Amino acid sequence: MFTLLLIEDDTTLFQEIKDRLTSWSYDVYGIKDFSQVMQEFTIINPDLVIIDIQLPKFDGFHWCRMIRSHSNVPILFLSSRDHPTDMVMSMQLGADDFIQKPFHFDVLIAKIQAILRRVYNYSTEKAVLKTWCEATIDYEKNTVTNLIDTVELTKNEMFILKLLVEQKNRIVSREDLMKRLWDDERFVSDNTLTVNVNRLRKKLDSIQLGQYIETKVGQGYMAREETDSYDS
């Protein structure tokens, strides 16, 4: 059974979501003290966090930032705020997905199932070390290491990198990436993929590898080997 932490201050909505998720055999916890979110997060140690943006004390962006600084646990935003910048901000802070209220419960379940399947089926695979551009990719630790430094990636970022490196020097279409990442592209915005790839490239920039994740306009993305930079 997966443990979910639902950070929602509307008690009626919290109870409704909890009841529905419990009926799907999820173990759901809430927050008792919204000034102690990190302490309760640590105690609960959830497999997935569902969080609203508008919360008492500090907003959901603050807590997403705090959680992401300590953990790679998947985070799903659930908010009534509908400005595009809210979705972009959540993705930039390391969230895995965003659902706008009001929402259809089947969509919420589909998103949760896709995230849990992607993250935990993937993480239980045998650890694999992959070499790319003279860097070592550790799929178990979600890290990329070269002579400059080590960067830590989120589950989504590592999954994107894994897909691109497996097809290195070949273009992987945006559609294929979305299908592989979220299982059903109908529940994913095109902008969400762009934000995830840009965040991955920015992290790789810190160890001088961002330039090797190329955007092929109108087609998709490609990971190329460092030695290929001198080709025609």
NORRAPE-V200169 format. One record per backbone hydrogen bond with DSSP energy under -0.5 kcal/mol. NH is the residue of the N-H (numbers start at 1). CO is the residue of the C=O. Records with the same first field share a line. If there is no record, write none. Layout:
BEGIN
NH: CO  CO
END
This chain:
BEGIN
4: 2  27
5: 48
6: 4  29
7: 5  50
8: 6
11: 9
14: 10
15: 11
16: 12
17: 13
18: 14
19: 15
20: 16
21: 17
22: 18
23: 19
24: 20  21
25: 22
26: 21
27: 2
28: 26
29: 4
36: 33
40: 36
41: 37
42: 38
43: 39
44: 40
45: 41
47: 3
48: 3
49: 74
50: 5
51: 49  76
52: 7
55: 53
58: 56
60: 53
63: 59
64: 60
65: 61
66: 62
67: 63
68: 64
69: 65
70: 66  67
71: 67
74: 47
76: 49
77: 97
78: 51
79: 99
86: 83
87: 83
88: 84
89: 85
90: 86
91: 87
92: 88
93: 89
94: 91
95: 90
96: 75
97: 75
99: 77
101: 79
107: 104
108: 104
109: 105
110: 106
111: 107
112: 108
113: 109
114: 110
115: 111
116: 112
117: 113
118: 114
119: 115
120: 116
121: 116  117
122: 117  118
123: 119
124: 120
125: 122
130: 128  137
132: 135
135: 132
136: 145
137: 130  135
138: 136  143
139: 128  137
142: 138
143: 138
144: 151
145: 136
146: 149
151: 144
153: 142
158: 154
159: 155
160: 156
161: 157
162: 158
163: 159
164: 160
165: 161
166: 162
167: 163
168: 165
169: 223
170: 167
172: 221
173: 171
174: 219
177: 173
178: 174
179: 175
180: 176
181: 177
182: 178
183: 179
184: 182
187: 184
188: 185
193: 189
194: 190
195: 191
196: 192
197: 193
198: 194
199: 195
200: 196
201: 197
202: 198
203: 199
204: 200
205: 201
206: 202  203
207: 204
208: 205
209: 204
210: 204
212: 209
213: 210
214: 212  222
216: 214  220
217: 215
219: 216
220: 216
221: 172
222: 214
224: 212  222
228: 225
229: 226
230: 227
231: 228
END
